[in-house]
Amino acid sequence: MGFSDRELLARIIQCEAGGEGDTGMRAVATVIMNRVNSATGEYARVSQGGSIRNIIFQKGQFNCATDTLGGKYNPQNIYNMRPEEIHYEIADWAIAGNRLNEVGTSLWFMNPYKPNCPSEFPYNGTGIKHTRINKHCFYRPTSLYNDT
């Protein structure tokens, strides 16, 4: 049996931002739900009217949603996560329609593993830097995103 939306969201929150504190985890949950509820572009088509599962498992989006990376086993994946109460609380918070204001309409996040965030991400001009929360940089869509 597959995981419920709540379980998937709790696991991806833990996997992608478990070390980022409450605010960092809420920020990642906000991006995921922004994608789920996107009215235009690629994520509107992928979510097919609001599918958390489709967004999380969209190929090439979240390293945590795959058990292999570069042809090798990826131990940092949602299947190996054991969410705790905080991860479920944040998943419930996001599913209920709550969003972290600091993230705004951001559709992407990334950890640059350095002090500065790139000015755009993805690197095709569809996302522009919005803010940084802990180790993650967040990017809101540009007008080019609507054509994806």
C-alpha positions as CSV (number, residue, x, y, z in Angstrom):
1,M,0.0,0.0,0.0
2,G,1.3,3.5,-0.9
3,F,1.8,6.3,1.6
4,S,-1.0,8.8,2.2
5,D,-0.5,12.4,1.1
6,R,0.1,13.3,4.8
7,E,2.8,10.6,5.2
8,L,4.5,11.6,1.9
9,L,4.6,15.2,2.9
10,A,5.9,14.5,6.4
11,R,8.6,12.3,5.0
12,I,9.7,14.8,2.3
13,I,9.7,17.6,4.9
14,Q,12.0,15.5,7.2
15,C,14.2,14.4,4.3
16,E,14.6,17.8,2.6
17,A,14.7,20.1,5.7
18,G,14.8,18.0,8.8
19,G,17.9,19.9,10.1
20,E,16.5,23.3,9.2
21,G,14.3,23.8,12.3
22,D,10.6,24.6,12.4
23,T,10.8,27.6,10.1
24,G,13.0,25.8,7.5
25,M,10.6,22.8,7.4
26,R,7.6,25.1,7.1
27,A,9.4,26.9,4.2
28,V,9.9,23.6,2.3
29,A,6.3,22.5,3.0
30,T,5.2,25.9,1.6
31,V,7.1,25.4,-1.7
32,I,5.6,21.9,-2.1
33,M,2.1,23.2,-1.5
34,N,2.7,26.2,-3.8
35,R,3.5,23.7,-6.5
36,V,0.5,21.6,-5.7
37,N,-1.8,24.6,-6.0
38,S,-0.1,26.4,-8.9
39,A,-2.6,27.7,-11.4
40,T,-0.2,28.0,-14.3
41,G,2.9,26.4,-15.9
42,E,4.5,23.0,-15.4
43,Y,3.4,22.4,-11.8
44,A,-0.3,23.1,-12.7
45,R,-0.1,20.3,-15.2
46,V,1.9,17.9,-13.0
47,S,-0.4,18.4,-9.9
48,Q,-3.5,17.7,-12.1
49,G,-5.7,19.7,-9.8
50,G,-3.9,19.3,-6.5
51,S,-2.0,16.0,-6.3
52,I,0.7,16.1,-3.6
53,R,1.9,12.7,-4.8
54,N,2.4,13.9,-8.4
55,I,4.4,16.9,-7.2
56,I,6.7,14.9,-4.9
57,F,7.4,12.2,-7.4
58,Q,7.8,14.4,-10.4
59,K,11.1,13.2,-12.0
60,G,14.1,15.2,-11.3
61,Q,12.6,17.5,-8.6
62,F,13.5,16.1,-5.2
63,N,16.5,13.9,-4.6
64,C,14.7,12.6,-1.5
65,A,11.9,11.1,-3.7
66,T,14.3,8.6,-5.4
67,D,16.1,5.6,-4.1
68,T,18.9,6.0,-6.6
69,L,21.0,9.0,-7.7
70,G,23.5,8.8,-10.5
71,G,23.0,5.0,-10.7
72,K,23.9,4.5,-7.0
73,Y,21.7,3.8,-4.0
74,N,20.5,7.0,-2.3
75,P,20.2,6.3,1.5
76,Q,18.8,9.8,2.0
77,N,15.3,9.1,0.7
78,I,11.7,9.3,1.9
79,Y,11.5,5.5,2.2
80,N,14.2,5.5,4.9
81,M,12.6,8.4,6.9
82,R,10.9,7.9,10.2
83,P,8.9,11.1,10.7
84,E,8.4,12.4,14.2
85,E,5.4,14.3,15.5
86,I,6.8,17.7,14.3
87,H,7.0,16.5,10.7
88,Y,3.3,15.4,10.8
89,E,2.3,18.7,12.5
90,I,3.9,20.7,9.7
91,A,2.4,18.4,7.0
92,D,-1.0,18.9,8.6
93,W,-0.4,22.7,8.8
94,A,0.5,22.8,5.1
95,I,-2.4,20.6,4.0
96,A,-4.8,22.8,5.9
97,G,-3.8,25.7,3.7
98,N,-1.2,27.5,5.9
99,R,1.9,29.0,4.3
100,L,5.0,30.7,5.5
101,N,4.8,34.3,4.5
102,E,8.5,34.7,4.1
103,V,8.5,32.2,1.2
104,G,5.7,33.9,-0.7
105,T,4.9,32.4,-4.0
106,S,8.3,30.5,-4.3
107,L,8.2,27.3,-6.3
108,W,11.8,26.2,-5.8
109,F,14.4,25.9,-3.1
110,M,18.0,24.7,-3.1
111,N,20.9,24.4,-0.7
112,P,23.9,26.0,-2.5
113,Y,26.4,24.6,0.1
114,K,28.0,28.1,0.2
115,P,27.2,31.5,1.8
116,N,25.5,33.1,-1.2
117,C,22.4,32.1,-3.2
118,P,22.6,32.2,-7.0
119,S,20.4,35.0,-8.3
120,E,18.3,32.6,-10.3
121,F,17.2,29.0,-10.0
122,P,16.4,27.0,-12.0
123,Y,19.1,28.3,-14.3
124,N,16.7,28.7,-17.2
125,G,15.4,32.0,-16.0
126,T,12.1,30.8,-14.6
127,G,13.0,31.5,-10.9
128,I,14.5,34.5,-9.3
129,K,15.9,34.7,-5.7
130,H,13.3,35.6,-3.1
131,T,14.9,34.9,0.3
132,R,17.2,32.6,2.2
133,I,16.0,30.6,5.3
134,N,18.8,28.8,7.1
135,K,20.7,26.8,4.5
136,H,18.1,26.9,1.8
137,C,17.6,29.6,-0.9
138,F,14.0,30.2,-2.2
139,Y,13.0,31.3,-5.6
140,R,9.8,32.8,-6.9
141,P,8.6,32.4,-10.5
142,T,9.3,34.9,-13.2
143,S,7.0,35.5,-16.2
144,L,8.9,32.8,-18.1
145,Y,7.6,30.2,-15.7
146,N,4.1,30.5,-17.2
147,D,5.4,29.1,-20.5
148,T,6.8,26.0,-19.0
